[in-house]
């Protein structure tokens, strides 16, 4: 009965040496177990972090180099003989791969029961076969595809490795099981997306719910153990959730790691459960019997597909249709909503506590671990966005490490100052108040004549002056500016370019305004702030919804459908007027430039952001 350990780690981005030391620390921790672990599984790209883009060539090593370095760390840890499965970027025969090394470390003695006297060495290198190139992923641009899935013998039994998306394809698990795998090892670096609920009613990121469904299905169908090891931490805002699991051959999750936290999990795997599971549901045995016939069917299907392709290649030109066949209308896009929004009919419903934990973990990673700051600084307007940001920052950094800055102008509402002070006093954070009136009016007096400065220009100067203050105080207090813009404002372009959206980290940028309100209420933002109409407070009497001419409740839902690919007519059919949809769609389409860095004329094959690609945190 081998003892399995899973280490869900937060790697240091792009630092192979530092990550090796962390792995060595895990081995030292494992060395204290009694009985010792037989196998330690680490996540995908544990030696470098996942989103390194063009940095793959800098962090990639050969399997032999990694094995040598792991041997050194293992010896330094004083650990007993142990097998490791560890994800890394590999260079092999002049190609780069996203790979997983399986190796035996330590000189096993003949008397060691679990080792069987096996010599140290590399047992297998699996190279990721399915490379995602959708959503936030662009793997195939930086690494090559592996070409095979192969089970292999270890000193405790037979295993196979599937890296992340490999496991999403049901055929992969089938191949592993047919080759005799008793344990399928799945290292992963899959960012969390959405919110959902598992079969037991536990609130989890929606992507985690889907992962567990896939892993349970693989284990249950084939009667195998599955060990899933997930990265932890944030890279460029994309959060790896942890939540590693061990799944039994009956498809039950017998162990689950914590969310957004590093952890080492251990479980004693009983291979007799494979026998019982396959006796109760002999699906794999049935497949083995019928596989030769199914392969023949697959071959005939390929022949038919080839025949159809040849027929398509010889279609004659028809002048009546200009050489094109009439197309059937495309089906309307389906909106897949996960979580309580399904039952309640609200696609913007969020799990507030899960969102809080998610964003607090984001701030800890991005402010402290990634950028090396201990303090954060927040511009407090007295509105719900900046108030919520301050509440999250205090939970992430501690109240002694958060500075709230009030930056009034002579026309600012006294209520804005009072509500910002209420947040400061409620949280017990350090407060700084800087009146920007002299700076703004002094500049405008030099460029304006007889009061000809219009309100828009004045508001833009005020917003940019506030960022000057915030970044200068950042340098003074060694505190990282934390942004407060929400998703609704960013999609509508309702901010001043290189001002409101300038801070380097922003916890609210993927939350619609209505979601911000829900989360703010959950964390305890004062009700008087939640109830008042939102306003940028750049012009007396100004309100955000007044500027829009439409409420946030409608704006957010229209945006939700538009950015998921719905046509305006389809959005109208969901209960909005054509004028409302046209107004929101017009702002969305006309403000793309505000959400991008400046457009640079590309003249070389090393253009920054086009060819020379490096993540912001590496």
Secondary structure per residue as TSV (DSSP state, phi and psi in degrees):
chain	resnum	aa	ss	phi	psi
A	1	X	-	360.0	93.2
A	2	X	-	-66.8	146.5
A	3	X	E	-95.6	124.5
A	4	X	E	-103.4	138.6
A	5	X	E	-125.6	138.4
A	6	X	E	-120.3	126.9
A	7	X	E	-110.8	103.1
A	8	X	E	-89.7	111.8
A	9	X	-	-114.2	159.9
A	10	X	-	-109.6	98.0
A	11	X	-	-73.4	157.4
A	12	X	-	-84.5	121.1
A	13	X	T	-57.0	121.2
A	14	X	T	73.8	7.2
A	15	X	-	-111.5	88.8
A	16	X	H	-58.4	-44.5
A	17	X	H	-63.4	-45.5
A	18	X	H	-64.0	-38.5
A	19	X	H	-70.4	-34.3
A	20	X	H	-61.9	-41.0
A	21	X	H	-63.3	-39.6
A	22	X	H	-63.8	-40.8
A	23	X	H	-62.5	-41.0
A	24	X	H	-59.7	-37.9
A	25	X	H	-63.4	-37.8
A	26	X	H	-64.9	-42.7
A	27	X	H	-61.8	-37.5
A	28	X	H	-65.8	-37.9
A	29	X	H	-67.3	-41.5
A	30	X	H	-63.8	-31.6
A	31	X	T	-61.8	-21.2
A	32	X	T	-84.4	-6.9
A	33	X	-	-72.8	145.5
A	34	X	S	-138.7	111.0
A	35	X	S	-71.9	162.9
A	36	X	-	-71.9	163.5
A	37	X	-	-77.6	145.5
A	38	X	S	-93.1	-27.9
A	39	X	E	-145.8	134.0
A	40	X	E	-116.8	123.7
A	41	X	E	-105.3	125.6
A	42	X	E	-107.5	160.8
A	43	X	-	-73.0	175.6
A	44	X	T	-59.7	139.5
A	45	X	T	48.6	39.6
A	46	X	T	-66.0	-21.2
A	47	X	T	-86.3	-4.2
A	48	X	T	-147.4	-18.2
A	49	X	-	87.9	158.8
A	50	X	S	-89.4	-54.0
A	51	X	-	-83.8	70.1
A	52	X	-	-100.6	-8.2
A	53	X	G	49.1	-121.0
A	54	X	G	-65.8	-10.2
A	55	X	G	-77.2	-0.9
A	56	X	H	-54.0	-43.2
A	57	X	H	-64.5	-22.2
A	58	X	H	-83.6	-31.5
A	59	X	H	-102.9	-9.7
A	60	X	-	-72.1	140.7
A	61	X	B	-135.0	165.8
A	62	X	-	-77.2	159.3
A	63	X	H	-61.3	-36.4
A	64	X	H	-64.0	-40.2
A	65	X	H	-64.3	-45.2
A	66	X	H	-63.0	-42.4
A	67	X	H	-61.4	-43.8
A	68	X	H	-59.8	-46.2
A	69	X	H	-67.9	-35.9
A	70	X	H	-66.5	-36.2
A	71	X	H	-60.9	-41.0
A	72	X	H	-64.2	-46.1
A	73	X	H	-64.3	-38.9
A	74	X	H	-63.5	-43.4
A	75	X	H	-65.0	-42.2
A	76	X	H	-64.7	-30.9
A	77	X	H	-77.1	-14.3
A	78	X	T	64.5	32.4
A	79	X	-	-85.6	151.3
A	80	X	-	-71.2	170.9
A	81	X	S	-54.2	136.4
A	82	X	E	-155.6	148.4
A	83	X	E	-92.8	149.5
A	84	X	E	-132.5	144.1
A	85	X	E	-122.5	120.5
A	86	X	E	-141.6	128.9
A	87	X	E	-79.7	140.8
A	88	X	E	-159.0	160.4
A	89	X	E	-85.5	126.3
A	90	X	E	-113.8	142.9
A	91	X	E	-108.7	125.1
A	92	X	E	-147.2	121.4
A	93	X	T	49.0	49.5
A	94	X	T	67.4	21.3
A	95	X	E	-129.8	154.4
A	96	X	E	-104.0	140.1
A	97	X	E	-136.5	154.5
A	98	X	E	-92.7	108.4
A	99	X	E	-126.8	168.4
A	100	X	E	-132.8	124.0
A	101	X	E	-91.6	131.5
A	102	X	E	-113.7	122.5
A	103	X	E	-143.5	154.8
A	104	X	E	-101.6	127.4
A	105	X	E	-112.1	142.7
A	106	X	S	91.1	149.5
A	107	X	-	-84.6	102.5
A	108	X	-	-75.5	136.0
A	109	X	-	-86.7	152.1
A	110	X	T	-57.4	-26.5
A	111	X	T	-84.3	-6.4
A	112	X	-	-75.0	115.2
A	113	X	T	-61.4	-44.2
A	114	X	T	-79.8	-25.2
A	115	X	T	-82.0	-28.3
A	116	X	T	65.0	18.5
A	117	X	T	74.4	17.0
A	118	X	-	-69.0	143.5
A	119	X	-	-80.4	152.1
A	120	X	-	-66.2	153.8
A	121	X	E	157.7	172.6
A	122	X	E	-80.9	126.7
A	123	X	E	-96.9	-33.9
A	124	X	E	-164.2	147.6
A	125	X	E	-127.0	113.9
A	126	X	E	-97.7	131.0
A	127	X	E	-108.2	125.1
A	128	X	-	-53.5	127.8
A	129	X	S	-88.2	-46.5
A	130	X	-	-100.5	111.3
A	131	X	-	-103.3	113.5
A	132	X	-	-68.4	136.6
A	133	X	-	-134.5	44.6
A	134	X	S	-137.6	162.7
A	135	X	T	58.2	-125.6
A	136	X	T	-85.5	0.4
A	137	X	-	-99.3	144.2
A	138	X	-	-149.5	43.8
A	139	X	G	-62.1	-40.2
A	140	X	G	-66.7	-14.6
A	141	X	G	-73.5	-24.6
A	142	X	T	-115.7	-20.2
A	143	X	S	-136.2	161.2
A	144	X	B	-92.9	161.5
A	145	X	-	-81.4	139.5
A	146	X	-	-72.7	166.4
A	147	X	-	-123.1	-1.4
A	148	X	-	-151.8	156.7
A	149	X	-	-120.6	123.4
A	150	X	-	-139.9	126.4
A	151	X	-	-76.4	155.5
A	152	X	E	-148.5	159.1
A	153	X	E	-87.4	142.6
A	154	X	-	-124.5	-177.8
A	155	X	S	-81.4	-1.6
A	156	X	S	-122.0	-10.3
A	157	X	S	163.1	-156.3
A	158	X	E	-116.8	136.4
A	159	X	E	-134.4	166.0
A	160	X	E	-143.7	155.3
A	161	X	E	-120.0	132.7
A	162	X	-	-127.4	123.2
A	163	X	-	-94.0	116.1
A	164	X	G	44.8	-107.3
A	165	X	G	-61.3	-22.4
A	166	X	G	-48.9	-39.8
A	167	X	G	-75.3	-15.8
A	168	X	G	-74.5	-17.2
A	169	X	S	-96.8	116.3
A	170	X	H	-59.6	-27.7
A	171	X	H	-62.1	-32.0
A	172	X	H	-62.8	-47.5
A	173	X	H	-63.9	-35.0
A	174	X	H	-63.3	-45.1
A	175	X	H	-60.3	-44.8
A	176	X	H	-61.1	-44.8
A	177	X	H	-67.4	-40.9
A	178	X	H	-63.1	-26.8
A	179	X	T	-87.2	7.0
A	180	X	T	93.6	12.5
A	181	X	-	-64.0	132.0
A	182	X	S	-95.4	-28.1
A	183	X	E	-130.3	128.0
A	184	X	E	-104.8	120.6
A	185	X	E	-96.7	126.2
A	186	X	E	-125.4	90.9
A	187	X	E	-76.5	139.4
A	188	X	E	-141.1	148.9
A	189	X	-	-135.8	72.2
A	190	X	-	-109.8	113.3
A	191	X	B	-63.6	147.3
A	192	X	-	-73.4	139.4
A	193	X	-	-142.0	137.5
A	194	X	S	71.1	177.7
A	195	X	E	-129.1	144.9
A	196	X	E	-155.2	-169.4
A	197	X	E	-142.4	134.8
A	198	X	-	-84.7	-176.9
A	199	X	T	-65.4	-20.3
A	200	X	T	-93.8	4.5
A	201	X	-	83.6	13.4
A	202	X	-	-83.9	129.3
A	203	X	E	-78.2	125.1
A	204	X	E	-142.3	162.2
A	205	X	E	-55.5	142.2
A	206	X	H	-59.6	-35.5
A	207	X	H	-66.1	-32.7
A	208	X	H	-69.0	-40.7
A	209	X	H	-59.4	-43.7
A	210	X	H	-67.2	-40.7
A	211	X	H	-57.8	-46.4
A	212	X	H	-63.7	-36.7
A	213	X	H	-63.9	-42.2
A	214	X	H	-64.4	-46.3
A	215	X	H	-67.3	-39.8
A	216	X	H	-65.7	-38.7
A	217	X	H	-64.5	-40.9
A	218	X	H	-62.4	-46.8
A	219	X	H	-65.6	-44.0
A	220	X	H	-68.7	-41.5
A	221	X	H	-67.4	-38.1
A	222	X	H	-105.5	-6.7
A	223	X	T	64.9	50.3
A	224	X	-	-127.7	157.3
A	225	X	E	-80.0	145.8
A	226	X	E	-129.3	129.4
A	227	X	E	-117.1	114.9
A	228	X	E	-110.4	118.3
A	229	X	E	-115.4	119.4
A	230	X	E	-112.3	141.9
A	231	X	-	-64.0	161.0
A	232	X	E	-126.7	151.0
A	233	X	E	107.5	174.7
A	234	X	E	-112.4	139.5
A	235	X	E	-129.8	111.5
A	236	X	T	58.5	34.3
A	237	X	T	88.9	-13.0
A	238	X	E	-90.0	119.6
A	239	X	E	-98.6	123.1
A	240	X	E	-85.6	125.5
A	241	X	E	-88.3	-8.3
A	242	X	B	71.7	-133.0
A	243	X	-	66.7	32.6
A	244	X	-	-58.7	150.8
A	245	X	E	-139.1	155.6
A	246	X	E	-114.7	128.6
A	247	X	E	-117.2	133.1
A	248	X	-	-80.7	165.5
A	249	X	T	-62.4	-14.8
A	250	X	T	-87.8	0.7
A	251	X	S	84.8	17.8
A	252	X	-	-98.3	137.9
A	253	X	E	-79.4	112.5
A	254	X	E	-99.3	-11.2
A	255	X	E	-157.8	134.3
A	256	X	E	-134.9	132.5
A	257	X	-	-80.1	163.9
A	258	X	-	-71.3	160.4
A	259	X	B	-85.9	136.8
A	260	X	T	60.1	22.8
A	261	X	S	-134.4	145.3
A	262	X	-	-70.8	146.9
A	263	X	E	-165.2	155.7
A	264	X	E	-118.6	122.0
A	265	X	E	-107.5	144.4
A	266	X	E	-129.4	146.9
A	267	X	E	-156.0	138.0
A	268	X	E	-90.4	112.6
A	269	X	-	-86.6	125.7
A	270	X	-	-105.7	108.2
A	271	X	T	-70.2	-14.0
A	272	X	H	-65.5	-23.9
A	273	X	H	-67.1	-26.6
A	274	X	H	-62.4	-45.5
A	275	X	H	-59.6	-46.5
A	276	X	H	-64.5	-42.7
A	277	X	H	-65.0	-41.1
A	278	X	H	-74.2	-25.3
A	279	X	H	-72.0	-38.2
A	280	X	H	-75.2	-32.0
A	281	X	S	-138.6	84.2
A	282	X	-	-78.8	50.2
A	283	X	H	-67.0	-39.7
A	284	X	H	-66.3	-40.5
A	285	X	H	-63.0	-41.0
A	286	X	H	-60.9	-41.5
A	287	X	H	-64.2	-42.3
A	288	X	H	-59.8	-37.0
A	289	X	H	-68.6	-43.1
A	290	X	H	-91.9	-6.0
A	291	X	H	-56.6	-44.6
A	292	X	H	-58.1	-38.4
A	293	X	H	-71.1	-38.8
A	294	X	H	-66.3	-36.1
A	295	X	H	-62.7	-38.8
A	296	X	H	-62.5	-40.9
A	297	X	H	-62.5	-39.8
A	298	X	H	-62.6	-41.7
A	299	X	H	-63.2	-41.9
A	300	X	H	-67.7	-33.5
A	301	X	H	-64.1	-39.4
A	302	X	H	-64.0	-38.3
A	303	X	H	-65.7	-41.4
A	304	X	H	-64.7	-39.5
A	305	X	H	-63.2	-39.9
A	306	X	H	-65.0	-37.4
A	307	X	H	-64.1	-43.3
A	308	X	H	-62.3	-38.8
A	309	X	H	-63.8	-39.8
A	310	X	H	-66.1	-39.2
A	311	X	H	-62.7	-40.9
A	312	X	H	-63.9	-33.3
A	313	X	H	-72.2	-15.5
A	314	X	T	-113.4	17.3
A	315	X	-	-64.1	134.7
A	316	X	-	-80.7	152.5
A	317	X	-	-71.6	131.3
A	318	X	-	-113.0	108.9
A	319	X	G	-59.2	-27.7
A	320	X	G	-66.2	-27.9
A	321	X	G	-113.4	11.8
A	322	X	T	59.0	31.7
A	323	X	T	81.9	6.5
A	324	X	-	-120.5	139.4
A	325	X	-	-77.9	146.8
A	326	X	-	-61.9	139.7
A	327	X	-	-102.2	141.2
A	328	X	-	-76.9	149.1
A	329	X	-	-61.9	140.9
A	330	X	-	-70.8	142.5
A	331	X	-	-67.5	150.5
A	332	X	-	-63.6	139.7
A	333	X	-	-63.1	141.0
A	334	X	-	-93.8	135.1
A	335	X	-	-97.1	115.9
A	336	X	-	-97.3	111.1
A	337	X	-	-106.6	131.5
A	338	X	-	-113.7	137.6
A	339	X	S	107.1	-160.6
A	340	X	H	-67.1	-19.0
A	341	X	H	-57.4	-27.8
A	342	X	H	-65.4	-48.9
A	343	X	H	-72.2	-36.6
A	344	X	H	-93.9	-3.4
A	345	X	T	73.4	17.2
A	346	X	-	-118.7	105.6
A	347	X	T	-68.6	-12.8
A	348	X	T	-99.4	5.9
A	349	X	-	-62.4	133.3
A	350	X	-	-123.4	158.9
A	351	X	-	-87.5	104.7
A	352	X	H	-63.7	-40.9
A	353	X	H	-69.8	-39.5
A	354	X	H	-63.7	-41.7
A	355	X	H	-61.7	-41.5
A	356	X	H	-60.0	-48.7
A	357	X	H	-62.8	-39.5
A	358	X	H	-60.5	-50.5
A	359	X	H	-74.7	-32.7
A	360	X	H	-64.2	-42.9
A	361	X	H	-63.0	-39.2
A	362	X	H	-57.9	-47.7
A	363	X	H	-65.7	-40.0
A	364	X	I	-59.3	-44.6
A	365	X	I	-69.5	-49.1
A	366	X	I	-75.5	-34.8
A	367	X	I	-83.2	-49.9
A	368	X	I	-89.8	-57.4
A	369	X	I	-73.9	-42.2
A	370	X	I	-80.7	-41.2
A	371	X	T	-108.6	-6.7
A	372	X	-	76.6	18.4
A	373	X	-	-92.9	150.8
A	374	X	S	-102.8	-20.1
A	375	X	E	-117.8	153.8
A	376	X	E	-126.2	151.3
A	377	X	E	-127.5	133.0
A	378	X	E	-127.0	128.8
A	379	X	E	-78.3	117.5
A	380	X	-	-100.4	117.2
A	381	X	-	-97.4	-11.6
A	382	X	S	90.7	1.4
A	383	X	S	-94.7	175.9
A	384	X	H	-71.0	-34.4
A	385	X	H	-65.2	-52.9
A	386	X	H	-68.5	-31.3
A	387	X	H	-65.1	-47.3
A	388	X	H	-61.2	-41.9
A	389	X	H	-58.1	-43.2
A	390	X	H	-63.8	-42.4
A	391	X	H	-60.4	-45.0
A	392	X	H	-65.4	-40.6
A	393	X	H	-63.3	-38.8
A	394	X	H	-64.7	-42.3
A	395	X	H	-65.5	-35.4
A	396	X	H	-78.5	-40.4
A	397	X	H	-110.3	-17.7
A	398	X	-	94.4	142.0
A	399	X	G	-63.1	-27.2
A	400	X	G	-72.7	-10.5
A	401	X	G	-113.0	14.7
A	402	X	E	-121.1	132.3
A	403	X	E	-115.2	125.2
A	404	X	E	-100.6	127.6
A	405	X	E	-116.0	122.0
A	406	X	E	-98.1	133.7
A	407	X	-	-132.2	72.6
A	408	X	-	-74.8	153.7
A	409	X	-	-114.0	163.0
A	410	X	T	-59.7	-23.0
A	411	X	T	-97.3	1.6
A	412	X	S	-62.9	146.7
A	413	X	-	-68.8	132.1
A	414	X	H	-56.1	-30.8
A	415	X	H	-61.2	-37.1
A	416	X	H	-61.8	-45.1
A	417	X	H	-63.5	-44.3
A	418	X	H	-62.6	-42.9
A	419	X	H	-71.9	-34.7
A	420	X	H	-63.9	-40.6
A	421	X	H	-65.2	-36.3
A	422	X	H	-60.6	-41.9
A	423	X	H	-64.8	-44.7
A	424	X	H	-58.7	-45.3
A	425	X	H	-71.7	-37.5
A	426	X	H	-62.6	-40.8
A	427	X	H	-87.7	-20.0
A	428	X	T	71.7	35.7
A	429	X	-	-98.5	163.8
A	430	X	E	-66.5	140.1
A	431	X	E	-120.4	140.9
A	432	X	E	-133.2	133.6
A	433	X	E	-121.3	122.7
A	434	X	-	-124.6	115.4
A	435	X	-	-80.0	120.5
A	436	X	-	-93.5	6.1
A	437	X	H	-58.8	-50.2
A	438	X	H	-62.4	-41.1
A	439	X	H	-65.4	-45.3
A	440	X	H	-68.2	-49.3
A	441	X	H	-67.8	-34.1
A	442	X	H	-62.8	-41.2
A	443	X	H	-68.7	-48.1
A	444	X	H	-63.6	-30.9
A	445	X	H	-64.0	-29.6
A	446	X	H	-79.9	-26.5
A	447	X	H	-108.0	-9.8
A	448	X	-	-108.2	158.9
A	449	X	S	-132.9	129.3
A	450	X	T	53.0	38.3
A	451	X	T	68.9	31.4
A	452	X	-	-86.8	11.9
A	453	X	-	-81.0	118.4
A	454	X	-	-77.3	161.5
A	455	X	H	-59.2	-33.8
A	456	X	H	-64.9	-46.2
A	457	X	H	-62.5	-44.2
A	458	X	H	-60.7	-43.8
A	459	X	H	-62.7	-39.8
A	460	X	H	-63.9	-41.1
A	461	X	H	-64.9	-40.9
A	462	X	H	-61.3	-46.6
A	463	X	H	-62.9	-41.3
A	464	X	H	-72.9	-33.3
A	465	X	H	-64.4	-36.5
A	466	X	H	-64.5	-35.9
A	467	X	H	-71.2	-33.7
A	468	X	H	-59.4	-45.7
A	469	X	H	-61.9	-47.8
A	470	X	H	-62.2	-42.5
A	471	X	H	-74.6	-31.5
A	472	X	H	-67.5	-44.1
A	473	X	H	-66.1	-29.6
A	474	X	H	-58.7	-44.2
A	475	X	H	-67.1	-37.5
A	476	X	H	-66.7	-45.5
A	477	X	H	-96.7	0.5
A	478	X	T	53.4	48.5
A	479	X	E	-125.2	133.3
A	480	X	E	-78.7	128.7
A	481	X	E	-64.4	135.5
A	482	X	E	-115.4	126.0
A	483	X	E	-76.4	162.2
A	484	X	-	-131.7	3.7
A	485	X	-	-74.2	137.0
A	486	X	-	-93.9	172.6
A	487	X	H	-65.9	-37.7
A	488	X	H	-60.5	-48.8
A	489	X	H	-62.9	-40.2
A	490	X	H	-67.8	-39.5
A	491	X	H	-70.9	-33.2
A	492	X	H	-86.0	-6.1
A	493	X	T	70.2	23.6
A	494	X	-	-88.1	64.7
A	495	X	S	-161.1	164.6
A	496	X	-	-90.4	124.5
A	497	X	T	-57.9	136.2
A	498	X	T	57.5	37.2
A	499	X	T	-140.1	-93.3
A	500	X	T	-53.4	-37.8
A	501	X	T	-97.5	20.8
A	502	X	-	-84.4	-34.8
A	503	X	S	-51.4	143.5
A	504	X	S	-70.5	-20.8
A	505	X	E	-130.1	143.8
A	506	X	E	-144.9	109.7
A	507	X	T	-75.0	-18.8
A	508	X	T	-101.8	-1.9
A	509	X	T	-65.6	-13.2
A	510	X	T	-114.3	21.3
A	511	X	S	-116.2	126.6
A	512	X	-	-65.4	160.8
A	513	X	H	-57.2	-41.5
A	514	X	H	-65.2	-31.9
A	515	X	H	-72.2	-36.0
A	516	X	H	-59.7	-44.5
A	517	X	H	-60.2	-43.7
A	518	X	H	-63.3	-43.6
A	519	X	H	-69.3	-38.1
A	520	X	H	-62.1	-40.9
A	521	X	H	-63.6	-38.5
A	522	X	H	-65.3	-40.1
A	523	X	H	-84.8	-9.4
A	524	X	T	105.0	18.5
A	525	X	-	-59.5	134.8
A	526	X	-	-53.4	140.6
A	527	X	H	-62.4	-32.0
A	528	X	H	-63.4	-29.7
A	529	X	H	-77.1	-37.5
A	530	X	H	-67.7	-32.0
A	531	X	H	-81.5	-25.1
A	532	X	S	-77.8	152.1
A	533	X	-	-65.2	135.9
A	534	X	-	-63.9	142.8
A	535	X	-	-153.1	140.1
A	536	X	-	-76.8	-12.9
A	537	X	-	55.3	40.0
A	538	X	S	-94.5	-25.2
A	539	X	S	-131.4	134.8
A	540	X	T	-53.7	132.4
A	541	X	T	82.0	-0.5
A	542	X	-	-73.5	137.6
A	543	X	-	-128.9	151.4
A	544	X	H	-64.9	-48.2
A	545	X	H	-67.0	-28.0
A	546	X	H	-66.5	-39.8
A	547	X	H	-64.5	-40.1
A	548	X	H	-70.2	-36.8
A	549	X	T	76.4	19.8
A	550	X	S	-161.8	146.8
A	551	X	-	-75.6	157.3
A	552	X	H	-62.4	-34.6
A	553	X	H	-57.8	-38.5
A	554	X	H	-80.7	-44.3
A	555	X	H	-54.8	-48.2
A	556	X	H	-63.3	-40.7
A	557	X	H	-71.9	-36.8
A	558	X	H	-63.6	-45.4
A	559	X	H	-60.5	-42.4
A	560	X	H	-55.3	-46.1
A	561	X	H	-74.4	-39.5
A	562	X	H	-63.1	-43.8
A	563	X	T	-78.5	-4.4
A	564	X	T	-98.2	10.3
A	565	X	T	98.6	4.1
A	566	X	-	-72.2	144.2
A	567	X	-	-78.5	152.6
A	568	X	H	-51.7	-39.4
A	569	X	H	-63.1	-34.9
A	570	X	H	-69.6	-34.8
A	571	X	H	-68.9	-41.2
A	572	X	H	-57.1	-39.3
A	573	X	T	-64.8	-12.6
A	574	X	T	-93.9	12.2
A	575	X	T	111.1	14.9
A	576	X	-	-112.1	157.7
A	577	X	-	-81.8	154.0
A	578	X	H	-57.5	-35.6
A	579	X	H	-65.4	-41.1
A	580	X	H	-63.9	-45.7
A	581	X	H	-67.1	-42.1
A	582	X	H	-61.0	-42.0
A	583	X	H	-63.4	-46.2
A	584	X	H	-68.4	-44.6
A	585	X	H	-62.5	-36.8
A	586	X	H	-64.0	-43.4
A	587	X	H	-67.4	-39.5
A	588	X	H	-61.0	-47.3
A	589	X	H	-75.2	-24.6
A	590	X	H	-92.0	-0.6
A	591	X	T	-122.1	19.5
A	592	X	G	-56.6	-38.0
A	593	X	G	-60.0	-28.2
A	594	X	G	-74.6	-17.2
A	595	X	G	-99.1	10.9
A	596	X	S	-125.2	158.6
A	597	X	-	-70.3	165.2
A	598	X	-	-54.4	144.2
A	599	X	-	-75.2	124.9
A	600	X	-	-112.2	136.6
A	601	X	-	-69.7	118.1
A	602	X	-	-83.5	123.1
A	603	X	-	-127.5	-4.4
A	604	X	S	-137.3	177.5
A	605	X	T	-94.2	16.1
A	606	X	T	-127.8	26.7
A	607	X	-	-59.1	132.4
A	608	X	B	-67.0	129.3
A	609	X	T	86.2	-10.6
A	610	X	T	-111.9	-53.1
A	611	X	T	-108.6	-45.0
A	612	X	B	-85.6	100.0
A	613	X	-	-114.3	119.6
A	614	X	-	-138.6	135.2
A	615	X	-	-62.5	159.2
A	616	X	T	-66.6	-23.9
A	617	X	T	-105.0	22.9
A	618	X	-	-142.2	360.0
